[in-house]
Amino acid sequence: MDLELEGNVALTTGSSSGLGFASTKALVREGVNVVINGRGSDQLQSAAAELREEAPPDTRVHPVAGNLKDEADIDALVEETLSEFGQLDHLVTSAGGPPSGPFLETDDSDWQNAFELLVMSVVRLTRKTADPLQADDGGTIVNITSRSVKEAIEGLVLSNSVRMSVIGLEKTLSKELAPEVRANAVLPGPHETSRITELVEQAVERGEYDSYEEGLAARSEPIPLNTLGDPDKLGNTVAFLSSPKSGHITGQSIVIDGGAGSANL
Ligand SMILES: NC(=O)c1ccc[n+]([C@@H]2O[C@H](COP(=O)([O-])OP(=O)(O)OC[C@H]3O[C@@H](n4cnc5c(N)ncnc54)[C@H](OP(=O)(O)O)[C@@H]3O)[C@@H](O)[C@H]2O)c1
């Protein structure tokens, strides 16, 4: 299916690896010019090289390093996107995740850090991109969050709590920025990325599992489709939500968890 995105411009954050990278790859394959982001320069450059191999002729990949917890870096990221491409049609937000662990082991700085990374980054990116996204034929926002907003996940109090703000924001934007901009979220269950490696390693350190393999298997077992998520498939959903083919979908939060959740809606 041609998603009718060729020649568009997307800014994707936290996109030098994992779900942000996979979403960018799906957009690039459709001929979308992209600005990609992450803090680590080496990883960002190698992600850009990999994406260029996927890109049709004339599709450009522009890496911009920056920390999503830093407002000045976000301003620079958006300004460089606009000076490089002169327009912005799609914003896809992703970032790292907060540390795991029980509530009584968190302190104020853990909560503030999680809020800066997961919420204020999206607030600032959206504020800064709202005008260009609304211009011309309008645009889309897709926030990559977590299934933890649908059902609280054991040991992830920061994710369970803080990410809810992004869903409230996304739903509000779907009204306030309509009809020019559609805003949706995807809520991943466990996917094969470095984030899962990090969470399983933390659980092994806390003594919840005897080995990394045991921790990984425990994350796959409750999934009816019997496997961890494939980031590329999530990326395809993000590209679809960014495309006119999903033109009547806005304000929605789509769970991508292989059927693991038990909420009816
Ligand atoms: N993978 C899963 O199973 C899963 C499930 C549910 C929810 N999620 C959530 O989905 C999001 C993406 O996860 P993922 O699996 O793609 O993680 P990942 O593979 O670790 O990728 C995270 C990306 O964000 C970048 N990043 C991290 N902190 C950043 C910062 N402060 N500023 C700029 N870039 C930053 C990383 O690059 P640098 O480190 O170089 O900055 C990397 O490109 C996270 O919020 C995660 O919690 C993931």
The ligand as an SDF file (V2000), in Angstrom:
LIG
                    3D

 48 52  0  0  0  0  0  0  0  0999 V2000
   10.9930   -1.6170   23.9260 N   0  0  0  0  0  0  0  0  0  0  0  0
    9.9620   -1.9100   24.6660 C   0  0  0  0  0  0  0  0  0  0  0  0
    9.6740   -3.0620   24.9420 O   0  0  0  0  0  0  0  0  0  0  0  0
    9.0750   -0.8070   25.1900 C   0  0  0  0  0  0  0  0  0  0  0  0
    7.8410   -1.1640   25.7450 C   0  0  0  0  0  0  0  0  0  0  0  0
    7.0240   -0.1650   26.2500 C   0  0  0  0  0  0  0  0  0  0  0  0
    7.4400    1.1610   26.1860 C   0  0  0  0  0  0  0  0  0  0  0  0
    8.6320    1.4480   25.6370 N   0  0  0  0  0  0  0  0  0  0  0  0
    9.0320    2.8540   25.6310 C   0  0  0  0  0  0  0  0  0  0  0  0
    9.2090    3.2860   24.3000 O   0  0  0  0  0  0  0  0  0  0  0  0
   10.2380    4.2780   24.2620 C   0  0  0  0  0  0  0  0  0  0  0  0
   11.3200    3.8380   23.2860 C   0  0  0  0  0  0  0  0  0  0  0  0
   11.8640    2.6260   23.7580 O   0  0  0  0  0  0  0  0  0  0  0  0
   12.9500    1.8310   22.9150 P   0  0  0  0  0  0  0  0  0  0  0  0
   12.7300    0.4090   23.2150 O   0  0  0  0  0  0  0  0  0  0  0  0
   12.9630    2.3010   21.5140 O   0  0  0  0  0  0  0  0  0  0  0  0
   14.2850    2.3180   23.6560 O   0  0  0  0  0  0  0  0  0  0  0  0
   15.7840    2.3270   23.1120 P   0  0  0  0  0  0  0  0  0  0  0  0
   16.0180    1.2410   22.1320 O   0  0  0  0  0  0  0  0  0  0  0  0
   16.6230    2.3930   24.3490 O   0  0  0  0  0  0  0  0  0  0  0  0
   15.9020    3.7040   22.3140 O   0  0  0  0  0  0  0  0  0  0  0  0
   15.8040    4.9370   22.9720 C   0  0  0  0  0  0  0  0  0  0  0  0
   16.2200    6.0280   22.0020 C   0  0  0  0  0  0  0  0  0  0  0  0
   16.0210    7.2840   22.6360 O   0  0  0  0  0  0  0  0  0  0  0  0
   17.2720    7.9820   22.6800 C   0  0  0  0  0  0  0  0  0  0  0  0
   17.2750    8.7400   23.9300 N   0  0  0  0  0  0  0  0  0  0  0  0
   17.2510    8.2640   25.1950 C   0  0  0  0  0  0  0  0  0  0  0  0
   17.2750    9.2770   26.0670 N   0  0  0  0  0  0  0  0  0  0  0  0
   17.3240   10.4290   25.3340 C   0  0  0  0  0  0  0  0  0  0  0  0
   17.3940   11.7990   25.6470 C   0  0  0  0  0  0  0  0  0  0  0  0
   17.4080   12.2310   26.9220 N   0  0  0  0  0  0  0  0  0  0  0  0
   17.4370   12.6890   24.6440 N   0  0  0  0  0  0  0  0  0  0  0  0
   17.4530   12.2830   23.3580 C   0  0  0  0  0  0  0  0  0  0  0  0
   17.3790   10.9990   23.0010 N   0  0  0  0  0  0  0  0  0  0  0  0
   17.3280   10.0820   23.9690 C   0  0  0  0  0  0  0  0  0  0  0  0
   18.3420    6.9080   22.6020 C   0  0  0  0  0  0  0  0  0  0  0  0
   19.5840    7.3860   22.1110 O   0  0  0  0  0  0  0  0  0  0  0  0
   20.7240    7.9740   23.1240 P   0  0  0  0  0  0  0  0  0  0  0  0
   20.7850    7.0420   24.2820 O   0  0  0  0  0  0  0  0  0  0  0  0
   21.9650    8.0180   22.3090 O   0  0  0  0  0  0  0  0  0  0  0  0
   20.2610    9.3290   23.5140 O   0  0  0  0  0  0  0  0  0  0  0  0
   17.6860    5.9640   21.5990 C   0  0  0  0  0  0  0  0  0  0  0  0
   17.8030    6.4680   20.2990 O   0  0  0  0  0  0  0  0  0  0  0  0
   10.7540    4.4190   25.6980 C   0  0  0  0  0  0  0  0  0  0  0  0
   10.0920    5.4640   26.3460 O   0  0  0  0  0  0  0  0  0  0  0  0
   10.3680    3.0930   26.3070 C   0  0  0  0  0  0  0  0  0  0  0  0
   10.2510    3.1420   27.7080 O   0  0  0  0  0  0  0  0  0  0  0  0
    9.4620    0.5060   25.1390 C   0  0  0  0  0  0  0  0  0  0  0  0
  1  2  1  0
  2  3  2  0
  2  4  1  0
  4  5  1  0
  4 48  2  0
  5  6  2  0
  6  7  1  0
  7  8  2  0
  8  9  1  0
  8 48  1  0
  9 10  1  0
  9 46  1  0
 10 11  1  0
 11 12  1  0
 11 44  1  0
 12 13  1  0
 13 14  1  0
 14 15  2  0
 14 16  1  0
 14 17  1  0
 17 18  1  0
 18 19  2  0
 18 20  1  0
 18 21  1  0
 21 22  1  0
 22 23  1  0
 23 24  1  0
 23 42  1  0
 24 25  1  0
 25 26  1  0
 25 36  1  0
 26 27  1  0
 26 35  1  0
 27 28  2  0
 28 29  1  0
 29 30  1  0
 29 35  2  0
 30 31  1  0
 30 32  2  0
 32 33  1  0
 33 34  2  0
 34 35  1  0
 36 37  1  0
 36 42  1  0
 37 38  1  0
 38 39  2  0
 38 40  1  0
 38 41  1  0
 42 43  1  0
 44 45  1  0
 44 46  1  0
 46 47  1  0
M  CHG  2   8   1  16  -1
M  END
$$$$
